[in-house]
């Protein structure tokens, strides 16, 4: 019984200390990720990748719509149209939710 109690106490202590250390490490990683996300070079790279993706999606839509014709579902056509309009808006600001 004494060994079982010692084992349970050790597991409880290890859990508490491990979770505290894990939380601290999580906070470190989160702060580092926030610093990287706020870096202007990273923001510019992400925005240019998003604009290129919108351009490729538009080209793909046109090539598919030429082959498929009017069989493209209306919701898909509306979504592509909204993405195309969003890409033409010069006021886009990555990270503000105003894409």
N, CA, C and O atoms as a printed pandas DataFrame, in Angstrom:
     atom_number atom_name residue_name chain_id  residue_number  x_coord  y_coord  z_coord
0              1         N          UNK        A               1    0.823   -1.191    0.000
1              2        CA          UNK        A               1    0.000    0.000    0.000
2              3         C          UNK        A               1    0.866    1.254    0.000
3              4         O          UNK        A               1    0.543    2.247   -0.652
4              5         N          UNK        A               2    1.978    1.194    0.745
5              6        CA          UNK        A               2    2.859    2.344    0.823
6              7         C          UNK        A               2    3.465    2.657   -0.549
7              8         O          UNK        A               2    3.613    3.824   -0.913
8              9         N          UNK        A               3    3.812    1.623   -1.301
9             10        CA          UNK        A               3    4.406    1.834   -2.618
10            11         C          UNK        A               3    3.377    2.416   -3.594
11            12         O          UNK        A               3    3.701    3.265   -4.425
12            13         N          UNK        A               4    2.158    1.951   -3.476
13            14        CA          UNK        A               4    1.101    2.460   -4.343
14            15         C          UNK        A               4    0.842    3.943   -4.066
15            16         O          UNK        A               4    0.673    4.732   -4.996
16            17         N          UNK        A               5    0.813    4.314   -2.803
17            18        CA          UNK        A               5    0.606    5.706   -2.412
18            19         C          UNK        A               5    1.768    6.577   -2.892
19            20         O          UNK        A               5    1.556    7.696   -3.360
20            21         N          UNK        A               6    2.988    6.067   -2.776
21            22        CA          UNK        A               6    4.163    6.796   -3.259
22            23         C          UNK        A               6    4.087    6.980   -4.770
23            24         O          UNK        A               6    4.393    8.053   -5.290
24            25         N          UNK        A               7    3.676    5.923   -5.469
25            26        CA          UNK        A               7    3.552    6.000   -6.922
26            27         C          UNK        A               7    2.508    7.034   -7.327
27            28         O          UNK        A               7    2.765    7.849   -8.213
28            29         N          UNK        A               8    1.356    7.016   -6.708
29            30        CA          UNK        A               8    0.285    7.968   -7.035
30            31         C          UNK        A               8    0.731    9.395   -6.739
31            32         O          UNK        A               8    0.454   10.309   -7.516
32            33         N          UNK        A               9    1.424    9.589   -5.616
33            34        CA          UNK        A               9    1.924   10.925   -5.281
34            35         C          UNK        A               9    2.951   11.391   -6.311
35            36         O          UNK        A               9    2.960   12.565   -6.682
36            37         N          UNK        A              10    3.804   10.500   -6.772
37            38        CA          UNK        A              10    4.796   10.846   -7.800
38            39         C          UNK        A              10    4.149   11.200   -9.126
39            40         O          UNK        A              10    4.570   12.139   -9.801
40            41         N          UNK        A              11    3.127   10.445   -9.496
41            42        CA          UNK        A              11    2.404   10.745  -10.744
42            43         C          UNK        A              11    1.720   12.103  -10.647
43            44         O          UNK        A              11    1.768   12.893  -11.590
44            45         N          UNK        A              12    1.090   12.373   -9.522
45            46        CA          UNK        A              12    0.408   13.659   -9.338
46            47         C          UNK        A              12    1.405   14.813   -9.398
47            48         O          UNK        A              12    1.145   15.822  -10.053
48            49         N          UNK        A              13    2.541   14.674   -8.721
49            50        CA          UNK        A              13    3.555   15.717   -8.727
50            51         C          UNK        A              13    4.131   15.904  -10.131
51            52         O          UNK        A              13    4.327   17.037  -10.570
52            53         N          UNK        A              14    4.401   14.818  -10.830
53            54        CA          UNK        A              14    4.911   14.902  -12.194
54            55         C          UNK        A              14    3.923   15.563  -13.143
55            56         O          UNK        A              14    4.311   16.332  -14.022
56            57         N          UNK        A              15    2.655   15.259  -12.958
57            58        CA          UNK        A              15    1.627   15.873  -13.800
58            59         C          UNK        A              15    1.576   17.376  -13.578
59            60         O          UNK        A              15    1.539   18.144  -14.539
60            61         N          UNK        A              16    1.575   17.799  -12.334
61            62        CA          UNK        A              16    1.490   19.227  -12.013
62            63         C          UNK        A              16    2.707   19.966  -12.551
63            64         O          UNK        A              16    2.569   21.008  -13.191
64            65         N          UNK        A              17    3.890   19.436  -12.295
65            66        CA          UNK        A              17    5.109   20.107  -12.761
66            67         C          UNK        A              17    5.203   20.069  -14.289
67            68         O          UNK        A              17    5.618   21.048  -14.911
68            69         N          UNK        A              18    4.827   18.967  -14.878
69            70        CA          UNK        A              18    4.871   18.850  -16.336
70            71         C          UNK        A              18    3.886   19.767  -17.027
71            72         O          UNK        A              18    4.204   20.367  -18.054
72            73         N          UNK        A              19    2.695   19.881  -16.473
73            74        CA          UNK        A              19    1.705   20.750  -17.105
74            75         C          UNK        A              19    2.098   22.213  -16.963
75            76         O          UNK        A              19    1.841   23.017  -17.859
76            77         N          UNK        A              20    2.713   22.559  -15.851
77            78        CA          UNK        A              20    3.166   23.944  -15.667
78            79         C          UNK        A              20    4.279   24.254  -16.665
79            80         O          UNK        A              20    4.270   25.314  -17.292
80            81         N          UNK        A              21    5.237   23.340  -16.817
81            82        CA          UNK        A              21    6.326   23.542  -17.772
82            83         C          UNK        A              21    5.796   23.540  -19.199
83            84         O          UNK        A              21    6.275   24.299  -20.042
84            85         N          UNK        A              22    4.814   22.695  -19.472
85            86        CA          UNK        A              22    4.223   22.648  -20.804
86            87         C          UNK        A              22    3.496   23.936  -21.138
87            88         O          UNK        A              22    3.541   24.400  -22.277
88            89         N          UNK        A              23    2.840   24.508  -20.169
89            90        CA          UNK        A              23    2.128   25.775  -20.390
90            91         C          UNK        A              23    3.111   26.899  -20.678
91            92         O          UNK        A              23    2.869   27.731  -21.552
92            93         N          UNK        A              24    4.231   26.926  -19.936
93            94        CA          UNK        A              24    5.238   27.947  -20.174
94            95         C          UNK        A              24    5.826   27.824  -21.575
95            96         O          UNK        A              24    6.037   28.827  -22.257
96            97         N          UNK        A              25    6.090   26.594  -21.999
97            98        CA          UNK        A              25    6.636   26.375  -23.340
98            99         C          UNK        A              25    5.613   26.773  -24.400
99           100         O          UNK        A              25    5.974   27.355  -25.423
100          101         N          UNK        A              26    4.359   26.468  -24.166
101          102        CA          UNK        A              26    3.292   26.866  -25.089
102          103         C          UNK        A              26    3.249   28.389  -25.230
103          104         O          UNK        A              26    3.123   28.911  -26.338
104          105         N          UNK        A              27    3.354   29.088  -24.116
105          106        CA          UNK        A              27    3.336   30.554  -24.151
106          107         C          UNK        A              27    4.540   31.087  -24.915
107          108         O          UNK        A              27    4.413   32.062  -25.655
108          109         N          UNK        A              28    5.705   30.469  -24.751
109          110        CA          UNK        A              28    6.882   30.886  -25.508
110          111         C          UNK        A              28    6.655   30.715  -27.002
111          112         O          UNK        A              28    6.946   31.619  -27.786
112          113         N          UNK        A              29    6.139   29.563  -27.396
113          114        CA          UNK        A              29    5.891   29.298  -28.812
114          115         C          UNK        A              29    4.847   30.256  -29.387
115          116         O          UNK        A              29    4.982   30.716  -30.521
116          117         N          UNK        A              30    3.813   30.554  -28.609
117          118        CA          UNK        A              30    2.764   31.453  -29.066
118          119         C          UNK        A              30    3.309   32.864  -29.290
119          120         O          UNK        A              30    2.991   33.503  -30.292
120          121         N          UNK        A              31    4.130   33.346  -28.354
121          122        CA          UNK        A              31    4.726   34.677  -28.495
122          123         C          UNK        A              31    5.654   34.743  -29.694
123          124         O          UNK        A              31    5.682   35.745  -30.409
124          125         N          UNK        A              32    6.410   33.680  -29.916
125          126        CA          UNK        A              32    7.307   33.634  -31.078
126          127         C          UNK        A              32    6.503   33.656  -32.373
127          128         O          UNK        A              32    6.873   34.351  -33.319
128          129         N          UNK        A              33    5.428   32.916  -32.423
129          130        CA          UNK        A              33    4.577   32.897  -33.618
130          131         C          UNK        A              33    3.946   34.261  -33.860
131          132         O          UNK        A              33    3.817   34.681  -35.010
132          133         N          UNK        A              34    3.557   34.952  -32.813
133          134        CA          UNK        A              34    2.993   36.298  -32.976
134          135         C          UNK        A              34    4.035   37.264  -33.526
135          136         O          UNK        A              34    3.720   38.096  -34.377
136          137         N          UNK        A              35    5.277   37.162  -33.045
137          138        CA          UNK        A              35    6.348   38.032  -33.560
138          139         C          UNK        A              35    6.583   37.771  -35.039
139          140         O          UNK        A              35    6.751   38.708  -35.819
140          141         N          UNK        A              36    6.595   36.496  -35.429
141          142        CA          UNK        A              36    6.808   36.155  -36.834
142          143         C          UNK        A              36    5.650   36.689  -37.682
143          144         O          UNK        A              36    5.873   37.230  -38.764
144          145         N          UNK        A              37    4.424   36.540  -37.197
145          146        CA          UNK        A              37    3.259   36.993  -37.953
146          147         C          UNK        A              37    3.232   38.510  -38.099
147          148         O          UNK        A              37    2.684   39.021  -39.076
148          149         N          UNK        A              38    3.807   39.236  -37.155
149          150        CA          UNK        A              38    3.827   40.697  -37.225
150          151         C          UNK        A              38    4.986   41.221  -38.068
151          152         O          UNK        A              38    5.042   42.419  -38.345
152          153         N          UNK        A              39    5.895   40.370  -38.475
153          154        CA          UNK        A              39    7.031   40.780  -39.290
154          155         C          UNK        A              39    6.531   41.256  -40.649
155          156         O          UNK        A              39    5.791   40.531  -41.314
156          157         N          UNK        A              40    6.921   42.467  -41.080
157          158        CA          UNK        A              40    6.441   42.993  -42.368
158          159         C          UNK        A              40    6.816   42.117  -43.559
159          160         O          UNK        A              40    6.038   42.006  -44.506
160          161         N          UNK        A              41    7.978   41.501  -43.529
161          162        CA          UNK        A              41    8.375   40.642  -44.647
162          163         C          UNK        A              41    7.451   39.430  -44.756
163          164         O          UNK        A              41    7.072   39.026  -45.855
164          165         N          UNK        A              42    7.097   38.860  -43.619
165          166        CA          UNK        A              42    6.198   37.706  -43.613
166          167         C          UNK        A              42    4.805   38.124  -44.088
167          168         O          UNK        A              42    4.165   37.411  -44.861
168          169         N          UNK        A              43    4.347   39.275  -43.620
169          170        CA          UNK        A              43    3.030   39.768  -44.023
170          171         C          UNK        A              43    2.975   40.010  -45.528
171          172         O          UNK        A              43    1.995   39.652  -46.182
172          173         N          UNK        A              44    4.042   40.624  -46.085
173          174        CA          UNK        A              44    4.087   40.891  -47.523
174          175         C          UNK        A              44    4.121   39.589  -48.321
175          176         O          UNK        A              44    3.452   39.471  -49.348
176          177         N          UNK        A              45    4.892   38.621  -47.854
177          178        CA          UNK        A              45    4.960   37.332  -48.543
178          179         C          UNK        A              45    3.604   36.633  -48.520
179          180         O          UNK        A              45    3.193   36.042  -49.519
180          181         N          UNK        A              46    2.916   36.697  -47.396
181          182        CA          UNK        A              46    1.605   36.058  -47.300
182          183         C          UNK        A              46    0.595   36.750  -48.210
183          184         O          UNK        A              46   -0.220   36.082  -48.847
184          185         N          UNK        A              47    0.639   38.060  -48.278
185          186        CA          UNK        A              47   -0.296   38.789  -49.137
186          187         C          UNK        A              47   -0.017   38.514  -50.615
187          188         O          UNK        A              47   -0.951   38.332  -51.395
188          189         N          UNK        A              48    1.244   38.484  -51.000
189          190        CA          UNK        A              48    1.548   38.196  -52.400
190          191         C          UNK        A              48    1.150   36.761  -52.754
191          192         O          UNK        A              48    0.677   36.507  -53.862
192          193         N          UNK        A              49    1.336   35.830  -51.828
193          194        CA          UNK        A              49    0.903   34.453  -52.082
194          195         C          UNK        A              49   -0.615   34.384  -52.223
195          196         O          UNK        A              49   -1.131   33.644  -53.060
196          197         N          UNK        A              50   -1.325   35.151  -51.406
197          198        CA          UNK        A              50   -2.785   35.163  -51.500
198          199         C          UNK        A              50   -3.238   35.754  -52.831
199          200         O          UNK        A              50   -4.174   35.246  -53.448
200          201         N          UNK        A              51   -2.583   36.822  -53.276
201          202        CA          UNK        A              51   -2.952   37.430  -54.554
202          203         C          UNK        A              51   -2.655   36.487  -55.712
203          204         O          UNK        A              51   -3.452   36.379  -56.644
204          205         N          UNK        A              52   -1.519   35.807  -55.661
205          206        CA          UNK        A              52   -1.203   34.838  -56.712
206          207         C          UNK        A              52   -2.217   33.703  -56.719
207          208         O          UNK        A              52   -2.638   33.242  -57.780
208          209         N          UNK        A              53   -2.603   33.261  -55.539
209          210        CA          UNK        A              53   -3.603   32.195  -55.452
210          211         C          UNK        A              53   -4.932   32.619  -56.053
211          212         O          UNK        A              53   -5.588   31.836  -56.739
212          213         N          UNK        A              54   -5.333   33.870  -55.793
213          214        CA          UNK        A              54   -6.572   34.374  -56.389
214          215         C          UNK        A              54   -6.454   34.416  -57.911
215          216         O          UNK        A              54   -7.398   34.079  -58.625
216          217         N          UNK        A              55   -5.285   34.834  -58.399
217          218        CA          UNK        A              55   -5.080   34.880  -59.854
218          219         C          UNK        A              55   -5.141   33.493  -60.478
219          220         O          UNK        A              55   -5.769   33.302  -61.520
220          221         N          UNK        A              56   -4.490   32.527  -59.841
221          222        CA          UNK        A              56   -4.526   31.160  -60.355
222          223         C          UNK        A              56   -5.936   30.586  -60.303
223          224         O          UNK        A              56   -6.354   29.865  -61.209
224          225         N          UNK        A              57   -6.663   30.905  -59.243
225          226        CA          UNK        A              57   -8.038   30.409  -59.131
226          227         C          UNK        A              57   -8.903   31.000  -60.241
227          228         O          UNK        A              57   -9.737   30.302  -60.817
228          229         N          UNK        A              58   -8.711   32.270  -60.538
229          230        CA          UNK        A              58   -9.472   32.898  -61.620
230          231         C          UNK        A              58   -9.160   32.269  -62.963
231          232         O          UNK        A              58  -10.066   31.999  -63.752
232          233         N          UNK        A              59   -7.870   32.032  -63.231
233          234        CA          UNK        A              59   -7.481   31.400  -64.496
234          235         C          UNK        A              59   -8.044   29.986  -64.586
235          236         O          UNK        A              59   -8.540   29.574  -65.634
236          237         N          UNK        A              60   -7.964   29.250  -63.487
237          238        CA          UNK        A              60   -8.496   27.886  -63.485
238          239         C          UNK        A              60   -9.996   27.904  -63.706
239          240         O          UNK        A              60  -10.527   27.064  -64.433
240          241         N          UNK        A              61  -10.682   28.849  -63.091
241          242        CA          UNK        A              61  -12.125   28.943  -63.267
242          243         C          UNK        A              61  -12.470   29.218  -64.725
243          244         O          UNK        A              61  -13.387   28.606  -65.272
244          245         N          UNK        A              62  -11.739   30.138  -65.357
245          246        CA          UNK        A              62  -12.026   30.452  -66.757
246          247         C          UNK        A              62  -11.781   29.249  -67.661
247          248         O          UNK        A              62  -12.590   28.961  -68.543
248          249         N          UNK        A              63  -10.667   28.544  -67.447
249          250        CA          UNK        A              63  -10.384   27.403  -68.311
250          251         C          UNK        A              63  -11.393   26.279  -68.088
251          252         O          UNK        A              63  -11.783   25.601  -69.039
252          253         N          UNK        A              64  -11.817   26.077  -66.845
253          254        CA          UNK        A              64  -12.810   25.042  -66.565
254          255         C          UNK        A              64  -14.178   25.459  -67.093
255          256         O          UNK        A              64  -14.907   24.642  -67.654
256          257         N          UNK        A              65  -14.523   26.731  -66.914
257          258        CA          UNK        A              65  -15.848   27.178  -67.357
258          259         C          UNK        A              65  -15.968   27.142  -68.875
259          260         O          UNK        A              65  -17.061   26.934  -69.400
260          261         N          UNK        A              66  -14.856   27.342  -69.591
261          262        CA          UNK        A              66  -14.895   27.220  -71.050
262          263         C          UNK        A              66  -15.209   25.788  -71.457
263          264         O          UNK        A              66  -15.949   25.559  -72.414
264          265         N          UNK        A              67  -14.654   24.836  -70.740
265          266        CA          UNK        A              67  -14.866   23.432  -71.078
266          267         C          UNK        A              67  -16.208   22.908  -70.562
267          268         O          UNK        A              67  -16.860   22.094  -71.215
268          269         N          UNK        A              68  -16.602   23.377  -69.404
269          270        CA          UNK        A              68  -17.809   22.863  -68.773
270          271         C          UNK        A              68  -19.040   23.657  -69.199
271          272         O          UNK        A              68  -20.136   23.106  -69.306
272          273         N          UNK        A              69  -18.859   24.930  -69.437
273          274        CA          UNK        A              69  -19.981   25.762  -69.865
274          275         C          UNK        A              69  -20.825   26.192  -68.687
275          276         O          UNK        A              69  -20.298   26.588  -67.648
276          277         N          UNK        A              70  -22.137   26.115  -68.846
277          278        CA          UNK        A              70  -23.063   26.571  -67.813
278          279         C          UNK        A              70  -23.319   25.524  -66.743
279          280         O          UNK        A              70  -24.207   25.712  -65.911
280          281         N          UNK        A              71  -22.582   24.446  -66.737
281          282        CA          UNK        A              71  -22.801   23.399  -65.750
282          283         C          UNK        A              71  -22.122   23.682  -64.419
283          284         O          UNK        A              71  -22.221   22.870  -63.499
284          285         N          UNK        A              72  -21.434   24.816  -64.293
285          286        CA          UNK        A              72  -20.811   25.194  -63.018
286          287         C          UNK        A              72  -21.919   25.636  -62.075
287          288         O          UNK        A              72  -22.726   26.490  -62.441
288          289         N          UNK        A              73  -21.979   25.086  -60.888
289          290        CA          UNK        A              73  -23.031   25.482  -59.944
290          291         C          UNK        A              73  -22.959   26.978  -59.613
291          292         O          UNK        A              73  -21.877   27.561  -59.553
292          293         N          UNK        A              74  -24.099   27.570  -59.407
293          294        CA          UNK        A              74  -24.174   29.006  -59.139
294          295         C          UNK        A              74  -23.380   29.413  -57.897
295          296         O          UNK        A              74  -22.704   30.441  -57.936
296          297         N          UNK        A              75  -23.428   28.647  -56.782
297          298        CA          UNK        A              75  -22.631   29.058  -55.624
298          299         C          UNK        A              75  -21.131   29.103  -55.906
299          300         O          UNK        A              75  -20.424   29.962  -55.381
300          301         N          UNK        A              76  -20.651   28.184  -56.731
301          302        CA          UNK        A              76  -19.229   28.178  -57.080
302          303         C          UNK        A              76  -18.901   29.415  -57.912
303          304         O          UNK        A              76  -17.894   30.083  -57.679
304          305         N          UNK        A              77  -19.753   29.706  -58.873
305          306        CA          UNK        A              77  -19.528   30.880  -59.713
306          307         C          UNK        A              77  -19.553   32.161  -58.885
307          308         O          UNK        A              77  -18.744   33.061  -59.112
308          309         N          UNK        A              78  -20.469   32.251  -57.934
309          310        CA          UNK        A              78  -20.537   33.442  -57.076
310          311         C          UNK        A              78  -19.295   33.566  -56.202
311          312         O          UNK        A              78  -18.774   34.664  -56.004
312          313         N          UNK        A              79  -18.830   32.449  -55.686
313          314        CA          UNK        A              79  -17.645   32.487  -54.817
314          315         C          UNK        A              79  -16.415   32.927  -55.599
315          316         O          UNK        A              79  -15.636   33.747  -55.113
316          317         N          UNK        A              80  -16.232   32.400  -56.793
317          318        CA          UNK        A              80  -15.091   32.792  -57.607
318          319         C          UNK        A              80  -15.200   34.264  -57.984
319          320         O          UNK        A              80  -14.202   34.985  -57.982
320          321         N          UNK        A              81  -16.396   34.705  -58.303
321          322        CA          UNK        A              81  -16.594   36.109  -58.665
322          323         C          UNK        A              81  -16.240   37.011  -57.478
323          324         O          UNK        A              81  -15.602   38.048  -57.657
324          325         N          UNK        A              82  -16.650   36.620  -56.272
325          326        CA          UNK        A              82  -16.339   37.444  -55.096
326          327         C          UNK        A              82  -14.840   37.446  -54.815
327          328         O          UNK        A              82  -14.292   38.470  -54.407
328          329         N          UNK        A              83  -14.166   36.311  -55.028
329          330        CA          UNK        A              83  -12.718   36.271  -54.839
330          331         C          UNK        A              83  -12.005   37.137  -55.870
331          332         O          UNK        A              83  -11.017   37.801  -55.556
332          333         N          UNK        A              84  -12.509   37.127  -57.094
333          334        CA          UNK        A              84  -11.907   37.947  -58.138
334          335         C          UNK        A              84  -12.057   39.425  -57.801
335          336         O          UNK        A              84  -11.113   40.197  -57.969
336          337         N          UNK        A              85  -13.236   39.826  -57.325
337          338        CA          UNK        A              85  -13.463   41.222  -56.943
338          339         C          UNK        A              85  -12.598   41.598  -55.747
339          340         O          UNK        A              85  -12.088   42.717  -55.675
340          341         N          UNK        A              86  -12.434   40.692  -54.831
341          342        CA          UNK        A              86  -11.616   40.950  -53.648
342          343         C          UNK        A              86  -10.170   41.190  -54.046
343          344         O          UNK        A              86   -9.504   42.048  -53.466
344          345         N          UNK        A              87   -9.674   40.443  -55.029
345          346        CA          UNK        A              87   -8.298   40.594  -55.492
346          347         C          UNK        A              87   -8.069   41.900  -56.214
347          348         O          UNK        A              87   -6.931   42.363  -56.288
348          349         N          UNK        A              88   -9.117   42.513  -56.753
349          350        CA          UNK        A              88   -8.979   43.776  -57.472
350          351         C          UNK        A              88   -9.073   44.968  -56.550
351          352         O          UNK        A              88   -8.797   46.090  -56.975
352          353         N          UNK        A              89   -9.453   44.763  -55.301
353          354        CA          UNK        A              89   -9.595   45.852  -54.351
354          355         C          UNK        A              89   -8.214   46.254  -53.832
355          356         O          UNK        A              89   -7.577   45.459  -53.142
356          357         N          UNK        A              90   -7.724   47.476  -54.145
357          358        CA          UNK        A              90   -6.386   47.871  -53.709
358          359         C          UNK        A              90   -6.291   48.126  -52.211
359          360         O          UNK        A              90   -5.185   48.258  -51.686
360          361         N          UNK        A              91   -7.414   48.199  -51.512
361          362        CA          UNK        A              91   -7.403   48.472  -50.086
362          363         C          UNK        A              91   -7.272   47.235  -49.230
363          364         O          UNK        A              91   -7.437   47.322  -48.013
364          365         N          UNK        A              92   -6.978   46.074  -49.821
365          366        CA          UNK        A              92   -6.836   44.846  -49.040
366          367         C          UNK        A              92   -5.708   45.001  -48.034
367          368         O          UNK        A              92   -4.647   45.541  -48.347
368          369         N          UNK        A              93   -5.950   44.522  -46.828
369          370        CA          UNK        A              93   -4.926   44.558  -45.796
370          371         C          UNK        A              93   -4.914   43.206  -45.120
371          372         O          UNK        A              93   -5.868   42.850  -44.427
372          373         N          UNK        A              94   -3.866   42.460  -45.306
373          374        CA          UNK        A              94   -3.770   41.119  -44.761
374          375         C          UNK        A              94   -3.765   41.191  -43.250
375          376         O          UNK        A              94   -3.062   42.018  -42.669
376          377         N          UNK        A              95   -4.537   40.337  -42.607
377          378        CA          UNK        A              95   -4.529   40.231  -41.160
378          379         C          UNK        A              95   -5.564   41.075  -40.465
379          380         O          UNK        A              95   -5.677   41.006  -39.241
380          381         N          UNK        A              96   -6.328   41.872  -41.190
381          382        CA          UNK        A              96   -7.321   42.719  -40.534
382          383         C          UNK        A              96   -8.722   42.159  -40.713
383          384         O          UNK        A              96   -9.672   42.686  -40.134
384          385         N          UNK        A              97   -8.869   41.112  -41.495
385          386        CA          UNK        A              97  -10.178   40.560  -41.753
386          387         C          UNK        A              97  -10.900   41.283  -42.878
387          388         O          UNK        A              97  -12.049   40.964  -43.182
388          389         N          UNK        A              98  -10.243   42.245  -43.495
389          390        CA          UNK        A              98  -10.831   42.994  -44.601
390          391         C          UNK        A              98  -10.235   42.560  -45.914
391          392         O          UNK        A              98   -9.848   43.393  -46.734
392          393         N          UNK        A              99  -10.158   41.277  -46.119
393          394        CA          UNK        A              99   -9.590   40.785  -47.368
394          395         C          UNK        A              99  -10.590   41.024  -48.427
395          396         O          UNK        A              99  -10.350   40.694  -49.588
